[in-house]
C-alpha cells in the first residue's frame, strides 16, 4: 500500500490524525503500541506507519494465521508468535533484526488485549540486544490521535524499572483505548 493511500484511508475515511510525518530515523527500532485493547490497533498502526513512509513488523499470536488471513497478515509485516515458546521467538527475532539493514518492530508490551498491570519486558531484551532505539507509540480513541513520541526512551540494564517508568509515561498521556476495560494502569 502506498503512503498516500494509507494516509487517505487513515485520515479521510477513518478520521484519525497524527503529529508525526515521518517514520523513526534509526535503522533499527522497537516501537511500543499502547494501549492495546483491540485488533483495530494493528490496522490503525499499520495505516499510520505506512502513511509516514515506514514499514513496520509486528508479532501476532500464531492462532490468527489461518487461511486466508495468514497470508494477508504476513504481507502487512506480521509474523506468528508462539506464546508457548516465547524465548525461541525472542532469539529468532533478535537474529532477524541483527541480520537486517532496516527493521522497525512494533510490540504491545501488555502482551494481550486484556487488562494487565505488569507489562512484559521482552521488548526491552530485543531493544538492548540489538541496539535498537525504543520509541513510545500511542493510540487515543477519544481524540482519534495516534503517533510516536519523537524522543527515544533511554533504556538501562533494569528491564522492570524501565518498564515501570514507561508505564508511568503512558499514564501521564491519559490515553483512551478502544476498549477501556482492556487497559489497566499500574
Secondary structure, DSSP 8 states (H G I E B T S, - for coil): --HHHHHIIIIIIS--B-S--S--SSSEEEEEEES--STHHHHHHHHHHHHTT--EEEEEEGGG--TTHHHHHHHTTEEEE-TT-HHHHHHHHHHHHHH-S-EEEEE-TT-SSS--SS---HHHHHHHHHT-EEEEEEEETTTTEEEE-SS-B---S-HHHHHHHHHHHHHHHT---SSGGG----
